[in-house]
Amino acid sequence: MHRVLCSAVAVVFAGTLLAGCGGNHNTEDFSINATVVNGHPAFSAATITVTQGDKVNISVGNTTGEAHGFSIDQFNVHQVVQPGHHQTVSFTPNATGQFRIYCQLHPAHVPSRLIVVG
């Protein structure tokens, strides 16, 4: 009986350690604004770099006089931010690569990019 109990405790302990090993993900926070750059609507950051598997929170502001969108198709992010407001978008990237950040409301809006590293 003692041997079975010791084995059960060892299995639970090992499982707890292994579960902790897979949970080394962080939360990454960024801010970006829809604004005017050189006379053209654009985002205030040209590139955002994050790590695959980390939770990403992006505070999206709008310093212009009209609503702007914020989209990253690959991670199902689609928001509209009203003038003078902020919205936070959150997602966890499950793939590495370069992805387009764009305003789905204005095709002329200069896009940015999201780089996800492994």
Backbone as JSON Lines, residues from 0, in Angstrom:
{"i":0,"aa":"M","n":[0.83,-1.19,0.0],"ca":[0.0,0.0,0.0],"c":[0.88,1.26,0.0]}
{"i":1,"aa":"H","n":[1.92,1.25,0.84],"ca":[2.82,2.39,0.93],"c":[3.5,2.64,-0.41]}
{"i":2,"aa":"R","n":[3.88,1.59,-1.11],"ca":[4.55,1.7,-2.4],"c":[3.6,2.31,-3.44]}
{"i":3,"aa":"V","n":[2.34,1.89,-3.44],"ca":[1.34,2.42,-4.38],"c":[1.11,3.9,-4.11]}
{"i":4,"aa":"L","n":[0.99,4.28,-2.84],"ca":[0.77,5.67,-2.48],"c":[1.96,6.53,-2.9]}
{"i":5,"aa":"C","n":[3.17,6.06,-2.65],"ca":[4.37,6.8,-3.05],"c":[4.43,6.96,-4.57]}
{"i":6,"aa":"S","n":[4.06,5.92,-5.3],"ca":[4.05,5.99,-6.76],"c":[3.03,7.0,-7.25]}
{"i":7,"aa":"A","n":[1.85,7.01,-6.65],"ca":[0.79,7.95,-7.04],"c":[1.23,9.39,-6.79]}
{"i":8,"aa":"V","n":[1.85,9.64,-5.63],"ca":[2.33,10.98,-5.31],"c":[3.41,11.4,-6.3]}
{"i":9,"aa":"A","n":[4.3,10.5,-6.67],"ca":[5.36,10.81,-7.63],"c":[4.79,11.16,-9.0]}
{"i":10,"aa":"V","n":[3.77,10.43,-9.43],"ca":[3.14,10.7,-10.72],"c":[2.48,12.08,-10.71]}
{"i":11,"aa":"V","n":[1.75,12.4,-9.65],"ca":[1.09,13.71,-9.56],"c":[2.13,14.82,-9.53]}
{"i":12,"aa":"F","n":[3.2,14.65,-8.76],"ca":[4.26,15.65,-8.68],"c":[4.91,15.87,-10.04]}
{"i":13,"aa":"A","n":[5.24,14.8,-10.74],"ca":[5.87,14.89,-12.06],"c":[4.94,15.58,-13.05]}
{"i":14,"aa":"G","n":[3.66,15.24,-12.99],"ca":[2.68,15.88,-13.88],"c":[2.58,17.38,-13.63]}
{"i":15,"aa":"T","n":[2.64,17.78,-12.37],"ca":[2.6,19.19,-12.03],"c":[3.84,19.92,-12.57]}
{"i":16,"aa":"L","n":[4.99,19.3,-12.43],"ca":[6.22,19.91,-12.97],"c":[6.16,20.05,-14.48]}
{"i":17,"aa":"L","n":[5.71,19.01,-15.16],"ca":[5.63,19.06,-16.62],"c":[4.62,20.1,-17.08]}
{"i":18,"aa":"A","n":[3.5,20.22,-16.4],"ca":[2.51,21.22,-16.77],"c":[3.1,22.62,-16.64]}
{"i":19,"aa":"G","n":[3.9,22.83,-15.61],"ca":[4.55,24.12,-15.42],"c":[5.56,24.43,-16.5]}
{"i":20,"aa":"C","n":[6.22,23.41,-17.03],"ca":[7.23,23.63,-18.08],"c":[6.62,24.17,-19.35]}
{"i":21,"aa":"G","n":[5.4,23.77,-19.67],"ca":[4.77,24.22,-20.9],"c":[4.15,25.59,-20.77]}
{"i":22,"aa":"G","n":[4.11,26.15,-19.59],"ca":[3.42,27.41,-19.37],"c":[4.34,28.61,-19.29]}
{"i":23,"aa":"N","n":[5.4,28.64,-20.05],"ca":[6.35,29.74,-19.99],"c":[5.95,30.9,-20.89]}
{"i":24,"aa":"H","n":[4.68,31.07,-21.13],"ca":[4.23,32.15,-22.0],"c":[4.01,33.42,-21.18]}
{"i":25,"aa":"N","n":[4.23,34.54,-21.84],"ca":[4.11,35.85,-21.2],"c":[2.94,36.61,-21.81]}
{"i":26,"aa":"T","n":[2.71,37.79,-21.28],"ca":[1.77,38.73,-21.86],"c":[2.58,39.91,-22.37]}
{"i":27,"aa":"E","n":[2.34,40.28,-23.61],"ca":[3.05,41.39,-24.24],"c":[2.06,42.52,-24.49]}
{"i":28,"aa":"D","n":[2.38,43.73,-24.05],"ca":[1.49,44.89,-24.18],"c":[2.11,45.94,-25.11]}
{"i":29,"aa":"F","n":[1.29,46.46,-26.03],"ca":[1.74,47.46,-26.98],"c":[0.67,48.53,-27.12]}
{"i":30,"aa":"S","n":[1.09,49.7,-27.62],"ca":[0.16,50.78,-27.97],"c":[0.45,51.2,-29.39]}
{"i":31,"aa":"I","n":[-0.61,51.5,-30.12],"ca":[-0.48,51.97,-31.5],"c":[-1.64,52.93,-31.74]}
{"i":32,"aa":"N","n":[-1.42,53.93,-32.59],"ca":[-2.47,54.89,-32.89],"c":[-2.71,54.97,-34.39]}
{"i":33,"aa":"A","n":[-3.98,55.13,-34.75],"ca":[-4.32,55.56,-36.1],"c":[-4.08,57.06,-36.09]}
{"i":34,"aa":"T","n":[-3.24,57.53,-37.0],"ca":[-2.83,58.93,-37.0],"c":[-2.54,59.36,-38.43]}
{"i":35,"aa":"V","n":[-1.99,60.53,-38.6],"ca":[-1.57,61.02,-39.91],"c":[-0.05,61.12,-39.9]}
{"i":36,"aa":"V","n":[0.59,60.46,-40.87],"ca":[2.04,60.48,-41.0],"c":[2.38,61.0,-42.39]}
{"i":37,"aa":"N","n":[3.11,62.1,-42.45],"ca":[3.46,62.72,-43.74],"c":[2.24,62.96,-44.62]}
{"i":38,"aa":"G","n":[1.16,63.39,-44.0],"ca":[-0.05,63.72,-44.73],"c":[-0.93,62.55,-45.12]}
{"i":39,"aa":"H","n":[-0.57,61.33,-44.7],"ca":[-1.34,60.14,-45.05],"c":[-1.8,59.41,-43.79]}
{"i":40,"aa":"P","n":[-3.01,58.86,-43.82],"ca":[-3.43,58.07,-42.66],"c":[-2.54,56.83,-42.53]}
{"i":41,"aa":"A","n":[-2.08,56.58,-41.3],"ca":[-1.17,55.46,-41.05],"c":[-1.25,55.09,-39.58]}
{"i":42,"aa":"F","n":[-0.51,54.07,-39.2],"ca":[-0.39,53.7,-37.8],"c":[0.91,54.28,-37.26]}
{"i":43,"aa":"S","n":[0.91,54.58,-35.97],"ca":[2.08,55.23,-35.35],"c":[3.29,54.3,-35.24]}
{"i":44,"aa":"A","n":[3.09,53.0,-35.32],"ca":[4.2,52.04,-35.3],"c":[4.18,51.26,-36.6]}
{"i":45,"aa":"A","n":[5.31,51.21,-37.28],"ca":[5.38,50.48,-38.55],"c":[5.41,48.98,-38.34]}
{"i":46,"aa":"T","n":[6.02,48.54,-37.22],"ca":[6.19,47.1,-36.96],"c":[6.0,46.82,-35.48]}
{"i":47,"aa":"I","n":[5.31,45.74,-35.19],"ca":[5.2,45.21,-33.83],"c":[5.73,43.78,-33.88]}
{"i":48,"aa":"T","n":[6.65,43.46,-32.99],"ca":[7.22,42.12,-32.95],"c":[6.82,41.43,-31.65]}
{"i":49,"aa":"V","n":[6.27,40.22,-31.76],"ca":[5.79,39.46,-30.61],"c":[6.3,38.02,-30.7]}
{"i":50,"aa":"T","n":[6.04,37.25,-29.65],"ca":[6.47,35.86,-29.59],"c":[5.27,34.93,-29.72]}
{"i":51,"aa":"Q","n":[5.4,33.93,-30.56],"ca":[4.34,32.94,-30.75],"c":[3.98,32.32,-29.4]}
{"i":52,"aa":"G","n":[2.68,32.21,-29.13],"ca":[2.19,31.61,-27.9],"c":[2.0,32.58,-26.76]}
{"i":53,"aa":"D","n":[2.58,33.78,-26.84],"ca":[2.37,34.8,-25.81],"c":[1.03,35.49,-26.05]}
{"i":54,"aa":"K","n":[0.37,35.88,-24.97],"ca":[-0.85,36.68,-25.11],"c":[-0.41,38.09,-25.49]}
{"i":55,"aa":"V","n":[-1.05,38.67,-26.48],"ca":[-0.72,40.0,-26.97],"c":[-1.91,40.92,-26.73]}
{"i":56,"aa":"N","n":[-1.65,42.04,-26.05],"ca":[-2.65,43.09,-25.84],"c":[-2.16,44.33,-26.57]}
{"i":57,"aa":"I","n":[-2.97,44.84,-27.49],"ca":[-2.59,46.06,-28.2],"c":[-3.67,47.11,-27.93]}
{"i":58,"aa":"S","n":[-3.25,48.21,-27.32],"ca":[-4.14,49.34,-27.12],"c":[-4.11,50.16,-28.4]}
{"i":59,"aa":"V","n":[-5.24,50.22,-29.07],"ca":[-5.34,50.9,-30.36],"c":[-6.06,52.23,-30.14]}
{"i":60,"aa":"G","n":[-5.35,53.32,-30.39],"ca":[-5.94,54.65,-30.25],"c":[-6.23,55.25,-31.62]}
{"i":61,"aa":"N","n":[-6.99,56.33,-31.6],"ca":[-7.32,57.01,-32.84],"c":[-7.2,58.51,-32.61]}
{"i":62,"aa":"T","n":[-6.16,59.12,-33.18],"ca":[-5.94,60.56,-33.01],"c":[-6.48,61.37,-34.18]}
{"i":63,"aa":"T","n":[-7.22,60.71,-35.08],"ca":[-7.76,61.42,-36.25],"c":[-9.19,61.86,-35.99]}
{"i":64,"aa":"G","n":[-9.79,62.49,-36.97],"ca":[-11.16,62.97,-36.84],"c":[-12.22,62.02,-37.37]}
{"i":65,"aa":"E","n":[-11.84,60.82,-37.77],"ca":[-12.81,59.85,-38.27],"c":[-12.49,58.45,-37.76]}
{"i":66,"aa":"A","n":[-13.48,57.58,-37.8],"ca":[-13.29,56.2,-37.34],"c":[-12.24,55.5,-38.21]}
{"i":67,"aa":"H","n":[-11.44,54.64,-37.57],"ca":[-10.45,53.84,-38.28],"c":[-10.54,52.4,-37.81]}
{"i":68,"aa":"G","n":[-10.17,51.51,-38.7],"ca":[-10.16,50.1,-38.37],"c":[-8.78,49.63,-37.97]}
{"i":69,"aa":"F","n":[-8.75,48.45,-37.36],"ca":[-7.51,47.79,-36.99],"c":[-7.73,46.3,-37.18]}
{"i":70,"aa":"S","n":[-7.1,45.72,-38.2],"ca":[-7.32,44.31,-38.53],"c":[-6.03,43.55,-38.73]}
{"i":71,"aa":"I","n":[-6.04,42.3,-38.25],"ca":[-5.0,41.32,-38.54],"c":[-5.76,40.04,-38.87]}
{"i":72,"aa":"D","n":[-5.95,39.77,-40.13],"ca":[-6.81,38.67,-40.57],"c":[-6.42,37.31,-39.99]}
{"i":73,"aa":"Q","n":[-5.13,37.01,-39.98],"ca":[-4.68,35.68,-39.56],"c":[-5.03,35.34,-38.12]}
{"i":74,"aa":"F","n":[-5.26,36.36,-37.28],"ca":[-5.58,36.12,-35.88],"c":[-6.99,36.6,-35.52]}
{"i":75,"aa":"N","n":[-7.82,36.78,-36.55],"ca":[-9.23,37.14,-36.41],"c":[-9.41,38.41,-35.57]}
{"i":76,"aa":"V","n":[-8.57,39.4,-35.83],"ca":[-8.66,40.69,-35.14],"c":[-9.28,41.68,-36.12]}
{"i":77,"aa":"H","n":[-10.42,42.25,-35.73],"ca":[-11.11,43.25,-36.55],"c":[-11.83,44.21,-35.61]}
{"i":78,"aa":"Q","n":[-11.29,45.41,-35.45],"ca":[-11.88,46.41,-34.57],"c":[-12.08,47.72,-35.31]}
{"i":79,"aa":"V","n":[-13.0,48.53,-34.81],"ca":[-13.18,49.89,-35.29],"c":[-13.01,50.8,-34.08]}
{"i":80,"aa":"V","n":[-12.16,51.82,-34.23],"ca":[-11.88,52.74,-33.13],"c":[-12.38,54.13,-33.54]}
{"i":81,"aa":"Q","n":[-13.22,54.69,-32.72],"ca":[-13.79,56.01,-32.99],"c":[-12.76,57.1,-32.68]}
{"i":82,"aa":"P","n":[-12.92,58.29,-33.27],"ca":[-11.98,59.39,-33.03],"c":[-11.84,59.69,-31.54]}
{"i":83,"aa":"G","n":[-10.58,59.87,-31.11],"ca":[-10.32,60.23,-29.72],"c":[-10.47,59.09,-28.72]}
{"i":84,"aa":"H","n":[-10.69,57.88,-29.17],"ca":[-10.89,56.75,-28.27],"c":[-9.77,55.72,-28.4]}
{"i":85,"aa":"H","n":[-9.76,54.77,-27.47],"ca":[-8.84,53.63,-27.47],"c":[-9.66,52.36,-27.29]}
{"i":86,"aa":"Q","n":[-9.2,51.29,-27.88],"ca":[-9.75,49.95,-27.66],"c":[-8.58,49.0,-27.52]}
{"i":87,"aa":"T","n":[-8.74,48.0,-26.69],"ca":[-7.69,47.0,-26.55],"c":[-8.1,45.74,-27.29]}
{"i":88,"aa":"V","n":[-7.22,45.27,-28.15],"ca":[-7.43,43.99,-28.82],"c":[-6.46,42.99,-28.2]}
{"i":89,"aa":"S","n":[-6.94,41.78,-27.98],"ca":[-6.13,40.73,-27.37],"c":[-6.22,39.47,-28.21]}
{"i":90,"aa":"F","n":[-5.1,38.8,-28.37],"ca":[-5.06,37.54,-29.11],"c":[-3.77,36.83,-28.75]}
{"i":91,"aa":"T","n":[-3.7,35.56,-29.08],"ca":[-2.51,34.76,-28.87],"c":[-2.09,34.19,-30.21]}
{"i":92,"aa":"P","n":[-0.99,34.7,-30.8],"ca":[-0.58,34.2,-32.11],"c":[-0.12,32.75,-32.05]}
{"i":93,"aa":"N","n":[-0.68,31.95,-32.95],"ca":[-0.36,30.52,-32.98],"c":[0.5,30.15,-34.18]}
{"i":94,"aa":"A","n":[1.0,31.15,-34.9],"ca":[1.85,30.9,-36.08],"c":[2.92,31.98,-36.15]}
{"i":95,"aa":"T","n":[4.08,31.62,-36.67],"ca":[5.14,32.6,-36.86],"c":[5.06,33.16,-38.27]}
{"i":96,"aa":"G","n":[5.67,34.33,-38.45],"ca":[5.71,34.94,-39.77],"c":[5.45,36.42,-39.7]}
{"i":97,"aa":"Q","n":[5.21,37.03,-40.86],"ca":[4.88,38.45,-40.96],"c":[3.44,38.57,-41.41]}
{"i":98,"aa":"F","n":[2.69,39.42,-40.73],"ca":[1.27,39.56,-40.99],"c":[0.91,41.04,-41.12]}
{"i":99,"aa":"R","n":[0.01,41.32,-42.02],"ca":[-0.39,42.7,-42.32],"c":[-1.37,43.22,-41.27]}
{"i":100,"aa":"I","n":[-1.09,44.42,-40.74],"ca":[-2.03,45.16,-39.89],"c":[-2.57,46.28,-40.77]}
{"i":101,"aa":"Y","n":[-3.89,46.35,-40.91],"ca":[-4.44,47.33,-41.82],"c":[-5.76,47.9,-41.3]}
{"i":102,"aa":"C","n":[-6.16,49.0,-41.89],"ca":[-7.45,49.63,-41.6],"c":[-8.45,49.11,-42.62]}
{"i":103,"aa":"Q","n":[-9.39,48.3,-42.14],"ca":[-10.37,47.72,-43.05],"c":[-11.38,48.75,-43.57]}
{"i":104,"aa":"L","n":[-11.39,49.95,-43.0],"ca":[-12.33,50.98,-43.44],"c":[-11.76,51.87,-44.55]}
{"i":105,"aa":"H","n":[-10.43,51.96,-44.63],"ca":[-9.8,52.88,-45.57],"c":[-8.63,52.19,-46.29]}
{"i":106,"aa":"P","n":[-8.82,51.77,-47.53],"ca":[-7.75,51.08,-48.27],"c":[-6.48,51.93,-48.43]}
{"i":107,"aa":"A","n":[-6.61,53.26,-48.41],"ca":[-5.44,54.12,-48.59],"c":[-4.6,54.25,-47.31]}
{"i":108,"aa":"H","n":[-5.13,53.78,-46.19],"ca":[-4.42,53.83,-44.91],"c":[-3.14,52.99,-45.03]}
{"i":109,"aa":"V","n":[-2.0,53.59,-44.7],"ca":[-0.71,52.88,-44.79],"c":[-0.71,51.75,-43.75]}
{"i":110,"aa":"P","n":[-0.49,50.51,-44.18],"ca":[-0.51,49.4,-43.23],"c":[0.77,49.31,-42.4]}
{"i":111,"aa":"S","n":[0.67,48.56,-41.33],"ca":[1.84,48.2,-40.51],"c":[2.0,46.69,-40.62]}
{"i":112,"aa":"R","n":[2.94,46.13,-39.86],"ca":[3.08,44.69,-39.9],"c":[3.33,44.16,-38.5]}
{"i":113,"aa":"L","n":[2.88,42.95,-38.31],"ca":[3.1,42.19,-37.09],"c":[4.08,41.08,-37.43]}
{"i":114,"aa":"I","n":[5.17,41.0,-36.68],"ca":[6.13,39.92,-36.86],"c":[6.01,39.02,-35.63]}
{"i":115,"aa":"V","n":[5.74,37.74,-35.9],"ca":[5.63,36.76,-34.82],"c":[6.84,35.83,-34.92]}
{"i":116,"aa":"V","n":[7.64,35.8,-33.85],"ca":[8.82,34.94,-33.8],"c":[8.55,33.74,-32.9]}
{"i":117,"aa":"G","n":[9.29,32.66,-33.11],"ca":[9.09,31.44,-32.33],"c":[9.88,31.41,-31.06]}
